Amino acid sequence: MKAQQFIEDHGLEQARNLLGMLKNLGCPNDMKFTVINGMWHRSSEGFTYDDLRTAIADHDRTDDVSDIRNHIAPTTRVIEG
């Protein structure tokens, strides 16, 4: 499981909680984790603390309106003053 997938499956709040817990435990940056049945475990495949931190930061700066055409009615007219 990748960190981004963890956020999609469990939510941003849960990801932040896990990040805080890993930081408090002092887990090394190269230790990998995965989630099995709602519990996090050390794993040879998974995501690291840095992966999770980066995925959370990326999620926070996601631009949801970059394609403005999807958010404006086709009948909208621009009025220049």
mmCIF file of the N, C-alpha and C atoms, coordinates in Angstrom:
data_MODEL
# 
_entry.id   MODEL 
# 
loop_
_atom_site.group_PDB 
_atom_site.id 
_atom_site.type_symbol 
_atom_site.label_atom_id 
_atom_site.label_alt_id 
_atom_site.label_comp_id 
_atom_site.label_asym_id 
_atom_site.label_entity_id 
_atom_site.label_seq_id 
_atom_site.pdbx_PDB_ins_code 
_atom_site.Cartn_x 
_atom_site.Cartn_y 
_atom_site.Cartn_z 
_atom_site.occupancy 
_atom_site.B_iso_or_equiv 
_atom_site.pdbx_formal_charge 
_atom_site.auth_seq_id 
_atom_site.auth_comp_id 
_atom_site.auth_asym_id 
_atom_site.auth_atom_id 
_atom_site.pdbx_PDB_model_num 
ATOM 1   N N  . MET A 1 1  ? 0.844   -1.173 0.000   1.00 0.00 ? 1  MET A N  1 
ATOM 2   C CA . MET A 1 1  ? 0.000   0.000  0.000   1.00 0.00 ? 1  MET A CA 1 
ATOM 3   C C  . MET A 1 1  ? 0.891   1.238  0.000   1.00 0.00 ? 1  MET A C  1 
ATOM 4   N N  . LYS A 1 2  ? 0.605   2.149  -0.872  1.00 0.00 ? 2  LYS A N  1 
ATOM 5   C CA . LYS A 1 2  ? 1.316   3.421  -0.942  1.00 0.00 ? 2  LYS A CA 1 
ATOM 6   C C  . LYS A 1 2  ? 0.673   4.419  0.013   1.00 0.00 ? 2  LYS A C  1 
ATOM 7   N N  . ALA A 1 3  ? 1.398   5.448  0.371   1.00 0.00 ? 3  ALA A N  1 
ATOM 8   C CA . ALA A 1 3  ? 0.899   6.446  1.314   1.00 0.00 ? 3  ALA A CA 1 
ATOM 9   C C  . ALA A 1 3  ? -0.337  7.152  0.773   1.00 0.00 ? 3  ALA A C  1 
ATOM 10  N N  . GLN A 1 4  ? -0.333  7.481  -0.516  1.00 0.00 ? 4  GLN A N  1 
ATOM 11  C CA . GLN A 1 4  ? -1.494  8.147  -1.121  1.00 0.00 ? 4  GLN A CA 1 
ATOM 12  C C  . GLN A 1 4  ? -2.723  7.247  -1.051  1.00 0.00 ? 4  GLN A C  1 
ATOM 13  N N  . GLN A 1 5  ? -2.528  5.962  -1.275  1.00 0.00 ? 5  GLN A N  1 
ATOM 14  C CA . GLN A 1 5  ? -3.632  5.007  -1.184  1.00 0.00 ? 5  GLN A CA 1 
ATOM 15  C C  . GLN A 1 5  ? -4.153  4.921  0.250   1.00 0.00 ? 5  GLN A C  1 
ATOM 16  N N  . PHE A 1 6  ? -3.255  4.988  1.222   1.00 0.00 ? 6  PHE A N  1 
ATOM 17  C CA . PHE A 1 6  ? -3.670  4.988  2.626   1.00 0.00 ? 6  PHE A CA 1 
ATOM 18  C C  . PHE A 1 6  ? -4.584  6.175  2.906   1.00 0.00 ? 6  PHE A C  1 
ATOM 19  N N  . ILE A 1 7  ? -4.222  7.356  2.401   1.00 0.00 ? 7  ILE A N  1 
ATOM 20  C CA . ILE A 1 7  ? -5.046  8.549  2.606   1.00 0.00 ? 7  ILE A CA 1 
ATOM 21  C C  . ILE A 1 7  ? -6.409  8.374  1.950   1.00 0.00 ? 7  ILE A C  1 
ATOM 22  N N  . GLU A 1 8  ? -6.436  7.841  0.739   1.00 0.00 ? 8  GLU A N  1 
ATOM 23  C CA . GLU A 1 8  ? -7.708  7.637  0.045   1.00 0.00 ? 8  GLU A CA 1 
ATOM 24  C C  . GLU A 1 8  ? -8.589  6.629  0.769   1.00 0.00 ? 8  GLU A C  1 
ATOM 25  N N  . ASP A 1 9  ? -7.991  5.576  1.295   1.00 0.00 ? 9  ASP A N  1 
ATOM 26  C CA . ASP A 1 9  ? -8.761  4.516  1.957   1.00 0.00 ? 9  ASP A CA 1 
ATOM 27  C C  . ASP A 1 9  ? -9.211  4.892  3.365   1.00 0.00 ? 9  ASP A C  1 
ATOM 28  N N  . HIS A 1 10 ? -8.353  5.592  4.112   1.00 0.00 ? 10 HIS A N  1 
ATOM 29  C CA . HIS A 1 10 ? -8.608  5.821  5.533   1.00 0.00 ? 10 HIS A CA 1 
ATOM 30  C C  . HIS A 1 10 ? -8.889  7.272  5.894   1.00 0.00 ? 10 HIS A C  1 
ATOM 31  N N  . GLY A 1 11 ? -8.660  8.170  4.967   1.00 0.00 ? 11 GLY A N  1 
ATOM 32  C CA . GLY A 1 11 ? -8.939  9.580  5.224   1.00 0.00 ? 11 GLY A CA 1 
ATOM 33  C C  . GLY A 1 11 ? -7.726  10.346 5.713   1.00 0.00 ? 11 GLY A C  1 
ATOM 34  N N  . LEU A 1 12 ? -7.786  11.638 5.500   1.00 0.00 ? 12 LEU A N  1 
ATOM 35  C CA . LEU A 1 12 ? -6.673  12.514 5.845   1.00 0.00 ? 12 LEU A CA 1 
ATOM 36  C C  . LEU A 1 12 ? -6.461  12.596 7.356   1.00 0.00 ? 12 LEU A C  1 
ATOM 37  N N  . GLU A 1 13 ? -7.541  12.629 8.114   1.00 0.00 ? 13 GLU A N  1 
ATOM 38  C CA . GLU A 1 13 ? -7.419  12.709 9.575   1.00 0.00 ? 13 GLU A CA 1 
ATOM 39  C C  . GLU A 1 13 ? -6.688  11.489 10.134  1.00 0.00 ? 13 GLU A C  1 
ATOM 40  N N  . GLN A 1 14 ? -7.036  10.306 9.639   1.00 0.00 ? 14 GLN A N  1 
ATOM 41  C CA . GLN A 1 14 ? -6.381  9.074  10.090  1.00 0.00 ? 14 GLN A CA 1 
ATOM 42  C C  . GLN A 1 14 ? -4.904  9.078  9.693   1.00 0.00 ? 14 GLN A C  1 
ATOM 43  N N  . ALA A 1 15 ? -4.608  9.607  8.507   1.00 0.00 ? 15 ALA A N  1 
ATOM 44  C CA . ALA A 1 15 ? -3.216  9.692  8.057   1.00 0.00 ? 15 ALA A CA 1 
ATOM 45  C C  . ALA A 1 15 ? -2.419  10.623 8.966   1.00 0.00 ? 15 ALA A C  1 
ATOM 46  N N  . ARG A 1 16 ? -3.013  11.747 9.325   1.00 0.00 ? 16 ARG A N  1 
ATOM 47  C CA . ARG A 1 16 ? -2.327  12.675 10.233  1.00 0.00 ? 16 ARG A CA 1 
ATOM 48  C C  . ARG A 1 16 ? -2.125  12.052 11.610  1.00 0.00 ? 16 ARG A C  1 
ATOM 49  N N  . ASN A 1 17 ? -3.115  11.304 12.079  1.00 0.00 ? 17 ASN A N  1 
ATOM 50  C CA . ASN A 1 17 ? -2.974  10.616 13.368  1.00 0.00 ? 17 ASN A CA 1 
ATOM 51  C C  . ASN A 1 17 ? -1.821  9.620  13.335  1.00 0.00 ? 17 ASN A C  1 
ATOM 52  N N  . LEU A 1 18 ? -1.739  8.840  12.257  1.00 0.00 ? 18 LEU A N  1 
ATOM 53  C CA . LEU A 1 18 ? -0.657  7.867  12.119  1.00 0.00 ? 18 LEU A CA 1 
ATOM 54  C C  . LEU A 1 18 ? 0.691   8.578  12.043  1.00 0.00 ? 18 LEU A C  1 
ATOM 55  N N  . LEU A 1 19 ? 0.751   9.663  11.297  1.00 0.00 ? 19 LEU A N  1 
ATOM 56  C CA . LEU A 1 19 ? 1.995   10.423 11.174  1.00 0.00 ? 19 LEU A CA 1 
ATOM 57  C C  . LEU A 1 19 ? 2.459   10.922 12.546  1.00 0.00 ? 19 LEU A C  1 
ATOM 58  N N  . GLY A 1 20 ? 1.539   11.458 13.326  1.00 0.00 ? 20 GLY A N  1 
ATOM 59  C CA . GLY A 1 20 ? 1.883   11.931 14.665  1.00 0.00 ? 20 GLY A CA 1 
ATOM 60  C C  . GLY A 1 20 ? 2.352   10.806 15.570  1.00 0.00 ? 20 GLY A C  1 
ATOM 61  N N  . MET A 1 21 ? 1.684   9.663  15.477  1.00 0.00 ? 21 MET A N  1 
ATOM 62  C CA . MET A 1 21 ? 2.057   8.517  16.304  1.00 0.00 ? 21 MET A CA 1 
ATOM 63  C C  . MET A 1 21 ? 3.452   8.015  15.929  1.00 0.00 ? 21 MET A C  1 
ATOM 64  N N  . LEU A 1 22 ? 3.728   7.923  14.632  1.00 0.00 ? 22 LEU A N  1 
ATOM 65  C CA . LEU A 1 22 ? 5.043   7.461  14.186  1.00 0.00 ? 22 LEU A CA 1 
ATOM 66  C C  . LEU A 1 22 ? 6.136   8.435  14.633  1.00 0.00 ? 22 LEU A C  1 
ATOM 67  N N  . LYS A 1 23 ? 5.830   9.726  14.577  1.00 0.00 ? 23 LYS A N  1 
ATOM 68  C CA . LYS A 1 23 ? 6.806   10.728 15.019  1.00 0.00 ? 23 LYS A CA 1 
ATOM 69  C C  . LYS A 1 23 ? 7.069   10.585 16.517  1.00 0.00 ? 23 LYS A C  1 
ATOM 70  N N  . ASN A 1 24 ? 6.003   10.418 17.298  1.00 0.00 ? 24 ASN A N  1 
ATOM 71  C CA . ASN A 1 24 ? 6.157   10.272 18.755  1.00 0.00 ? 24 ASN A CA 1 
ATOM 72  C C  . ASN A 1 24 ? 6.938   9.018  19.129  1.00 0.00 ? 24 ASN A C  1 
ATOM 73  N N  . LEU A 1 25 ? 6.783   7.963  18.328  1.00 0.00 ? 25 LEU A N  1 
ATOM 74  C CA . LEU A 1 25 ? 7.497   6.717  18.598  1.00 0.00 ? 25 LEU A CA 1 
ATOM 75  C C  . LEU A 1 25 ? 8.949   6.773  18.142  1.00 0.00 ? 25 LEU A C  1 
ATOM 76  N N  . GLY A 1 26 ? 9.299   7.800  17.360  1.00 0.00 ? 26 GLY A N  1 
ATOM 77  C CA . GLY A 1 26 ? 10.670  7.935  16.883  1.00 0.00 ? 26 GLY A CA 1 
ATOM 78  C C  . GLY A 1 26 ? 11.050  6.888  15.858  1.00 0.00 ? 26 GLY A C  1 
ATOM 79  N N  . CYS A 1 27 ? 10.111  6.514  15.003  1.00 0.00 ? 27 CYS A N  1 
ATOM 80  C CA . CYS A 1 27 ? 10.384  5.496  13.980  1.00 0.00 ? 27 CYS A CA 1 
ATOM 81  C C  . CYS A 1 27 ? 11.395  6.024  12.968  1.00 0.00 ? 27 CYS A C  1 
ATOM 82  N N  . PRO A 1 28 ? 12.358  5.195  12.578  1.00 0.00 ? 28 PRO A N  1 
ATOM 83  C CA . PRO A 1 28 ? 13.347  5.619  11.583  1.00 0.00 ? 28 PRO A CA 1 
ATOM 84  C C  . PRO A 1 28 ? 12.681  5.922  10.238  1.00 0.00 ? 28 PRO A C  1 
ATOM 85  N N  . ASN A 1 29 ? 13.271  6.854  9.492   1.00 0.00 ? 29 ASN A N  1 
ATOM 86  C CA . ASN A 1 29 ? 12.693  7.264  8.212   1.00 0.00 ? 29 ASN A CA 1 
ATOM 87  C C  . ASN A 1 29 ? 12.655  6.149  7.180   1.00 0.00 ? 29 ASN A C  1 
ATOM 88  N N  . ASP A 1 30 ? 13.539  5.153  7.301   1.00 0.00 ? 30 ASP A N  1 
ATOM 89  C CA . ASP A 1 30 ? 13.571  4.091  6.296   1.00 0.00 ? 30 ASP A CA 1 
ATOM 90  C C  . ASP A 1 30 ? 12.678  2.898  6.658   1.00 0.00 ? 30 ASP A C  1 
ATOM 91  N N  . MET A 1 31 ? 12.019  2.934  7.810   1.00 0.00 ? 31 MET A N  1 
ATOM 92  C CA . MET A 1 31 ? 11.128  1.837  8.207   1.00 0.00 ? 31 MET A CA 1 
ATOM 93  C C  . MET A 1 31 ? 9.823   1.943  7.414   1.00 0.00 ? 31 MET A C  1 
ATOM 94  N N  . LYS A 1 32 ? 9.411   0.822  6.821   1.00 0.00 ? 32 LYS A N  1 
ATOM 95  C CA . LYS A 1 32 ? 8.201   0.824  6.006   1.00 0.00 ? 32 LYS A CA 1 
ATOM 96  C C  . LYS A 1 32 ? 7.025   0.246  6.783   1.00 0.00 ? 32 LYS A C  1 
ATOM 97  N N  . PHE A 1 33 ? 5.836   0.787  6.468   1.00 0.00 ? 33 PHE A N  1 
ATOM 98  C CA . PHE A 1 33 ? 4.606   0.370  7.130   1.00 0.00 ? 33 PHE A CA 1 
ATOM 99  C C  . PHE A 1 33 ? 3.551   0.031  6.099   1.00 0.00 ? 33 PHE A C  1 
ATOM 100 N N  . THR A 1 34 ? 2.620   -0.791 6.509   1.00 0.00 ? 34 THR A N  1 
ATOM 101 C CA . THR A 1 34 ? 1.434   -1.062 5.714   1.00 0.00 ? 34 THR A CA 1 
ATOM 102 C C  . THR A 1 34 ? 0.277   -1.248 6.686   1.00 0.00 ? 34 THR A C  1 
ATOM 103 N N  . VAL A 1 35 ? -0.936  -1.199 6.172   1.00 0.00 ? 35 VAL A N  1 
ATOM 104 C CA . VAL A 1 35 ? -2.115  -1.358 7.019   1.00 0.00 ? 35 VAL A CA 1 
ATOM 105 C C  . VAL A 1 35 ? -2.816  -2.650 6.629   1.00 0.00 ? 35 VAL A C  1 
ATOM 106 N N  . ILE A 1 36 ? -3.032  -3.510 7.617   1.00 0.00 ? 36 ILE A N  1 
ATOM 107 C CA . ILE A 1 36 ? -3.725  -4.783 7.412   1.00 0.00 ? 36 ILE A CA 1 
ATOM 108 C C  . ILE A 1 36 ? -4.859  -4.840 8.426   1.00 0.00 ? 36 ILE A C  1 
ATOM 109 N N  . ASN A 1 37 ? -6.070  -4.990 7.928   1.00 0.00 ? 37 ASN A N  1 
ATOM 110 C CA . ASN A 1 37 ? -7.260  -5.046 8.792   1.00 0.00 ? 37 ASN A CA 1 
ATOM 111 C C  . ASN A 1 37 ? -7.333  -3.870 9.764   1.00 0.00 ? 37 ASN A C  1 
ATOM 112 N N  . GLY A 1 38 ? -6.997  -2.687 9.272   1.00 0.00 ? 38 GLY A N  1 
ATOM 113 C CA . GLY A 1 38 ? -7.101  -1.485 10.085  1.00 0.00 ? 38 GLY A CA 1 
ATOM 114 C C  . GLY A 1 38 ? -5.967  -1.268 11.070  1.00 0.00 ? 38 GLY A C  1 
ATOM 115 N N  . MET A 1 39 ? -4.980  -2.142 11.085  1.00 0.00 ? 39 MET A N  1 
ATOM 116 C CA . MET A 1 39 ? -3.843  -2.015 12.002  1.00 0.00 ? 39 MET A CA 1 
ATOM 117 C C  . MET A 1 39 ? -2.578  -1.781 11.179  1.00 0.00 ? 39 MET A C  1 
ATOM 118 N N  . TRP A 1 40 ? -1.713  -0.892 11.632  1.00 0.00 ? 40 TRP A N  1 
ATOM 119 C CA . TRP A 1 40 ? -0.473  -0.664 10.903  1.00 0.00 ? 40 TRP A CA 1 
ATOM 120 C C  . TRP A 1 40 ? 0.583   -1.650 11.378  1.00 0.00 ? 40 TRP A C  1 
ATOM 121 N N  . HIS A 1 41 ? 1.397   -2.096 10.427  1.00 0.00 ? 41 HIS A N  1 
ATOM 122 C CA . HIS A 1 41 ? 2.433   -3.092 10.691  1.00 0.00 ? 41 HIS A CA 1 
ATOM 123 C C  . HIS A 1 41 ? 3.702   -2.702 9.951   1.00 0.00 ? 41 HIS A C  1 
ATOM 124 N N  . ARG A 1 42 ? 4.847   -3.115 10.498  1.00 0.00 ? 42 ARG A N  1 
ATOM 125 C CA . ARG A 1 42 ? 6.094   -2.992 9.743   1.00 0.00 ? 42 ARG A CA 1 
ATOM 126 C C  . ARG A 1 42 ? 6.020   -3.949 8.573   1.00 0.00 ? 42 ARG A C  1 
ATOM 127 N N  . SER A 1 43 ? 6.577   -3.536 7.451   1.00 0.00 ? 43 SER A N  1 
ATOM 128 C CA . SER A 1 43 ? 6.469   -4.349 6.248   1.00 0.00 ? 43 SER A CA 1 
ATOM 129 C C  . SER A 1 43 ? 7.654   -4.059 5.335   1.00 0.00 ? 43 SER A C  1 
ATOM 130 N N  . SER A 1 44 ? 8.017   -5.042 4.538   1.00 0.00 ? 44 SER A N  1 
ATOM 131 C CA . SER A 1 44 ? 9.078   -4.813 3.552   1.00 0.00 ? 44 SER A CA 1 
ATOM 132 C C  . SER A 1 44 ? 8.544   -4.013 2.367   1.00 0.00 ? 44 SER A C  1 
ATOM 133 N N  . GLU A 1 45 ? 7.235   -4.028 2.194   1.00 0.00 ? 45 GLU A N  1 
ATOM 134 C CA . GLU A 1 45 ? 6.595   -3.230 1.147   1.00 0.00 ? 45 GLU A CA 1 
ATOM 135 C C  . GLU A 1 45 ? 5.571   -2.338 1.818   1.00 0.00 ? 45 GLU A C  1 
ATOM 136 N N  . GLY A 1 46 ? 5.546   -1.114 1.447   1.00 0.00 ? 46 GLY A N  1 
ATOM 137 C CA . GLY A 1 46 ? 4.615   -0.178 2.059   1.00 0.00 ? 46 GLY A CA 1 
ATOM 138 C C  . GLY A 1 46 ? 5.131   1.232  1.897   1.00 0.00 ? 46 GLY A C  1 
ATOM 139 N N  . PHE A 1 47 ? 4.895   2.065  2.897   1.00 0.00 ? 47 PHE A N  1 
ATOM 140 C CA . PHE A 1 47 ? 5.321   3.452  2.823   1.00 0.00 ? 47 PHE A CA 1 
ATOM 141 C C  . PHE A 1 47 ? 6.120   3.816  4.067   1.00 0.00 ? 47 PHE A C  1 
ATOM 142 N N  . THR A 1 48 ? 6.991   4.789  3.906   1.00 0.00 ? 48 THR A N  1 
ATOM 143 C CA . THR A 1 48 ? 7.811   5.261  5.014   1.00 0.00 ? 48 THR A CA 1 
ATOM 144 C C  . THR A 1 48 ? 7.156   6.489  5.646   1.00 0.00 ? 48 THR A C  1 
ATOM 145 N N  . TYR A 1 49 ? 7.712   6.920  6.765   1.00 0.00 ? 49 TYR A N  1 
ATOM 146 C CA . TYR A 1 49 ? 7.252   8.143  7.430   1.00 0.00 ? 49 TYR A CA 1 
ATOM 147 C C  . TYR A 1 49 ? 7.320   9.318  6.452   1.00 0.00 ? 49 TYR A C  1 
ATOM 148 N N  . ASP A 1 50 ? 8.445   9.434  5.738   1.00 0.00 ? 50 ASP A N  1 
ATOM 149 C CA . ASP A 1 50 ? 8.606   10.529 4.779   1.00 0.00 ? 50 ASP A CA 1 
ATOM 150 C C  . ASP A 1 50 ? 7.595   10.439 3.644   1.00 0.00 ? 50 ASP A C  1 
ATOM 151 N N  . ASP A 1 51 ? 7.304   9.206  3.169   1.00 0.00 ? 51 ASP A N  1 
ATOM 152 C CA . ASP A 1 51 ? 6.289   9.028  2.124   1.00 0.00 ? 51 ASP A CA 1 
ATOM 153 C C  . ASP A 1 51 ? 4.937   9.552  2.597   1.00 0.00 ? 51 ASP A C  1 
ATOM 154 N N  . LEU A 1 52 ? 4.574   9.213  3.829   1.00 0.00 ? 52 LEU A N  1 
ATOM 155 C CA . LEU A 1 52 ? 3.286   9.638  4.377   1.00 0.00 ? 52 LEU A CA 1 
ATOM 156 C C  . LEU A 1 52 ? 3.255   11.152 4.570   1.00 0.00 ? 52 LEU A C  1 
ATOM 157 N N  . ARG A 1 53 ? 4.327   11.711 5.091   1.00 0.00 ? 53 ARG A N  1 
ATOM 158 C CA . ARG A 1 53 ? 4.403   13.164 5.294   1.00 0.00 ? 53 ARG A CA 1 
ATOM 159 C C  . ARG A 1 53 ? 4.276   13.901 3.960   1.00 0.00 ? 53 ARG A C  1 
ATOM 160 N N  . THR A 1 54 ? 4.952   13.406 2.933   1.00 0.00 ? 54 THR A N  1 
ATOM 161 C CA . THR A 1 54 ? 4.889   14.015 1.610   1.00 0.00 ? 54 THR A CA 1 
ATOM 162 C C  . THR A 1 54 ? 3.497   13.886 1.006   1.00 0.00 ? 54 THR A C  1 
ATOM 163 N N  . ALA A 1 55 ? 2.871   12.724 1.146   1.00 0.00 ? 55 ALA A N  1 
ATOM 164 C CA . ALA A 1 55 ? 1.527   12.513 0.601   1.00 0.00 ? 55 ALA A CA 1 
ATOM 165 C C  . ALA A 1 55 ? 0.512   13.436 1.271   1.00 0.00 ? 55 ALA A C  1 
ATOM 166 N N  . ILE A 1 56 ? 0.653   13.652 2.573   1.00 0.00 ? 56 ILE A N  1 
ATOM 167 C CA . ILE A 1 56 ? -0.247  14.569 3.281   1.00 0.00 ? 56 ILE A CA 1 
ATOM 168 C C  . ILE A 1 56 ? -0.034  15.997 2.783   1.00 0.00 ? 56 ILE A C  1 
ATOM 169 N N  . ALA A 1 57 ? 1.220   16.398 2.621   1.00 0.00 ? 57 ALA A N  1 
ATOM 170 C CA . ALA A 1 57 ? 1.519   17.743 2.118   1.00 0.00 ? 57 ALA A CA 1 
ATOM 171 C C  . ALA A 1 57 ? 0.986   17.918 0.703   1.00 0.00 ? 57 ALA A C  1 
ATOM 172 N N  . ASP A 1 58 ? 1.141   16.904 -0.147  1.00 0.00 ? 58 ASP A N  1 
ATOM 173 C CA . ASP A 1 58 ? 0.613   16.968 -1.509  1.00 0.00 ? 58 ASP A CA 1 
ATOM 174 C C  . ASP A 1 58 ? -0.903  17.077 -1.491  1.00 0.00 ? 58 ASP A C  1 
ATOM 175 N N  . HIS A 1 59 ? -1.535  16.338 -0.606  1.00 0.00 ? 59 HIS A N  1 
ATOM 176 C CA . HIS A 1 59 ? -2.994  16.369 -0.507  1.00 0.00 ? 59 HIS A CA 1 
ATOM 177 C C  . HIS A 1 59 ? -3.469  17.753 -0.073  1.00 0.00 ? 59 HIS A C  1 
ATOM 178 N N  . ASP A 1 60 ? -2.739  18.387 0.833   1.00 0.00 ? 60 ASP A N  1 
ATOM 179 C CA . ASP A 1 60 ? -3.113  19.712 1.333   1.00 0.00 ? 60 ASP A CA 1 
ATOM 180 C C  . ASP A 1 60 ? -2.996  20.791 0.268   1.00 0.00 ? 60 ASP A C  1 
ATOM 181 N N  . ARG A 1 61 ? -2.105  20.619 -0.698  1.00 0.00 ? 61 ARG A N  1 
ATOM 182 C CA . ARG A 1 61 ? -1.949  21.653 -1.722  1.00 0.00 ? 61 ARG A CA 1 
ATOM 183 C C  . ARG A 1 61 ? -2.588  21.273 -3.055  1.00 0.00 ? 61 ARG A C  1 
ATOM 184 N N  . THR A 1 62 ? -3.433  20.261 -3.048  1.00 0.00 ? 62 THR A N  1 
ATOM 185 C CA . THR A 1 62 ? -4.124  19.851 -4.264  1.00 0.00 ? 62 THR A CA 1 
ATOM 186 C C  . THR A 1 62 ? -5.026  20.973 -4.749  1.00 0.00 ? 62 THR A C  1 
ATOM 187 N N  . ASP A 1 63 ? -4.950  21.271 -6.031  1.00 0.00 ? 63 ASP A N  1 
ATOM 188 C CA . ASP A 1 63 ? -5.765  22.325 -6.637  1.00 0.00 ? 63 ASP A CA 1 
ATOM 189 C C  . ASP A 1 63 ? -7.006  21.684 -7.244  1.00 0.00 ? 63 ASP A C  1 
ATOM 190 N N  . ASP A 1 64 ? -8.139  21.901 -6.607  1.00 0.00 ? 64 ASP A N  1 
ATOM 191 C CA . ASP A 1 64 ? -9.378  21.279 -7.073  1.00 0.00 ? 64 ASP A CA 1 
ATOM 192 C C  . ASP A 1 64 ? -10.063 22.053 -8.190  1.00 0.00 ? 64 ASP A C  1 
ATOM 193 N N  . VAL A 1 65 ? -9.605  23.257 -8.505  1.00 0.00 ? 65 VAL A N  1 
ATOM 194 C CA . VAL A 1 65 ? -10.268 24.055 -9.538  1.00 0.00 ? 65 VAL A CA 1 
ATOM 195 C C  . VAL A 1 65 ? -9.318  24.471 -10.656 1.00 0.00 ? 65 VAL A C  1 
ATOM 196 N N  . SER A 1 66 ? -8.284  23.697 -10.907 1.00 0.00 ? 66 SER A N  1 
ATOM 197 C CA . SER A 1 66 ? -7.334  24.076 -11.951 1.00 0.00 ? 66 SER A CA 1 
ATOM 198 C C  . SER A 1 66 ? -7.978  24.051 -13.333 1.00 0.00 ? 66 SER A C  1 
ATOM 199 N N  . ASP A 1 67 ? -8.941  23.176 -13.540 1.00 0.00 ? 67 ASP A N  1 
ATOM 200 C CA . ASP A 1 67 ? -9.668  23.149 -14.806 1.00 0.00 ? 67 ASP A CA 1 
ATOM 201 C C  . ASP A 1 67 ? -10.960 23.929 -14.600 1.00 0.00 ? 67 ASP A C  1 
ATOM 202 N N  . ILE A 1 68 ? -10.856 25.242 -14.697 1.00 0.00 ? 68 ILE A N  1 
ATOM 203 C CA . ILE A 1 68 ? -11.965 26.130 -14.356 1.00 0.00 ? 68 ILE A CA 1 
ATOM 204 C C  . ILE A 1 68 ? -13.180 25.904 -15.253 1.00 0.00 ? 68 ILE A C  1 
ATOM 205 N N  . ARG A 1 69 ? -12.973 25.356 -16.440 1.00 0.00 ? 69 ARG A N  1 
ATOM 206 C CA . ARG A 1 69 ? -14.102 25.105 -17.343 1.00 0.00 ? 69 ARG A CA 1 
ATOM 207 C C  . ARG A 1 69 ? -15.122 24.164 -16.726 1.00 0.00 ? 69 ARG A C  1 
ATOM 208 N N  . ASN A 1 70 ? -14.701 23.304 -15.824 1.00 0.00 ? 70 ASN A N  1 
ATOM 209 C CA . ASN A 1 70 ? -15.627 22.376 -15.178 1.00 0.00 ? 70 ASN A CA 1 
ATOM 210 C C  . ASN A 1 70 ? -16.430 23.037 -14.066 1.00 0.00 ? 70 ASN A C  1 
ATOM 211 N N  . HIS A 1 71 ? -16.105 24.280 -13.718 1.00 0.00 ? 71 HIS A N  1 
ATOM 212 C CA . HIS A 1 71 ? -16.741 24.923 -12.579 1.00 0.00 ? 71 HIS A CA 1 
ATOM 213 C C  . HIS A 1 71 ? -17.546 26.166 -12.948 1.00 0.00 ? 71 HIS A C  1 
ATOM 214 N N  . ILE A 1 72 ? -17.559 26.537 -14.220 1.00 0.00 ? 72 ILE A N  1 
ATOM 215 C CA . ILE A 1 72 ? -18.315 27.700 -14.674 1.00 0.00 ? 72 ILE A CA 1 
ATOM 216 C C  . ILE A 1 72 ? -19.347 27.234 -15.689 1.00 0.00 ? 72 ILE A C  1 
ATOM 217 N N  . ALA A 1 73 ? -20.562 27.738 -15.543 1.00 0.00 ? 73 ALA A N  1 
ATOM 218 C CA . ALA A 1 73 ? -21.635 27.370 -16.472 1.00 0.00 ? 73 ALA A CA 1 
ATOM 219 C C  . ALA A 1 73 ? -21.264 27.822 -17.882 1.00 0.00 ? 73 ALA A C  1 
ATOM 220 N N  . PRO A 1 74 ? -21.609 27.016 -18.894 1.00 0.00 ? 74 PRO A N  1 
ATOM 221 C CA . PRO A 1 74 ? -21.269 27.375 -20.276 1.00 0.00 ? 74 PRO A CA 1 
ATOM 222 C C  . PRO A 1 74 ? -21.942 28.662 -20.737 1.00 0.00 ? 74 PRO A C  1 
ATOM 223 N N  . THR A 1 75 ? -22.997 29.089 -20.071 1.00 0.00 ? 75 THR A N  1 
ATOM 224 C CA . THR A 1 75 ? -23.702 30.310 -20.471 1.00 0.00 ? 75 THR A CA 1 
ATOM 225 C C  . THR A 1 75 ? -23.141 31.563 -19.793 1.00 0.00 ? 75 THR A C  1 
ATOM 226 N N  . THR A 1 76 ? -22.110 31.419 -18.976 1.00 0.00 ? 76 THR A N  1 
ATOM 227 C CA . THR A 1 76 ? -21.510 32.564 -18.288 1.00 0.00 ? 76 THR A CA 1 
ATOM 228 C C  . THR A 1 76 ? -20.789 33.444 -19.300 1.00 0.00 ? 76 THR A C  1 
ATOM 229 N N  . ARG A 1 77 ? -21.007 34.772 -19.182 1.00 0.00 ? 77 ARG A N  1 
ATOM 230 C CA . ARG A 1 77 ? -20.353 35.719 -20.087 1.00 0.00 ? 77 ARG A CA 1 
ATOM 231 C C  . ARG A 1 77 ? -19.443 36.635 -19.277 1.00 0.00 ? 77 ARG A C  1 
ATOM 232 N N  . VAL A 1 78 ? -18.330 36.972 -19.864 1.00 0.00 ? 78 VAL A N  1 
ATOM 233 C CA . VAL A 1 78 ? -17.397 37.891 -19.226 1.00 0.00 ? 78 VAL A CA 1 
ATOM 234 C C  . VAL A 1 78 ? -17.774 39.305 -19.632 1.00 0.00 ? 78 VAL A C  1 
ATOM 235 N N  . ILE A 1 79 ? -17.939 40.179 -18.645 1.00 0.00 ? 79 ILE A N  1 
ATOM 236 C CA . ILE A 1 79 ? -18.280 41.574 -18.906 1.00 0.00 ? 79 ILE A CA 1 
ATOM 237 C C  . ILE A 1 79 ? -17.069 42.415 -18.536 1.00 0.00 ? 79 ILE A C  1 
ATOM 238 N N  . GLU A 1 80 ? -16.535 43.094 -19.524 1.00 0.00 ? 80 GLU A N  1 
ATOM 239 C CA . GLU A 1 80 ? -15.376 43.941 -19.271 1.00 0.00 ? 80 GLU A CA 1 
ATOM 240 C C  . GLU A 1 80 ? -15.847 45.370 -19.077 1.00 0.00 ? 80 GLU A C  1 
ATOM 241 N N  . GLY A 1 81 ? -15.337 46.026 -18.063 1.00 0.00 ? 81 GLY A N  1 
ATOM 242 C CA . GLY A 1 81 ? -15.813 47.369 -17.717 1.00 0.00 ? 81 GLY A CA 1 
ATOM 243 C C  . GLY A 1 81 ? -14.950 48.409 -18.190 1.00 0.00 ? 81 GLY A C  1 
# 
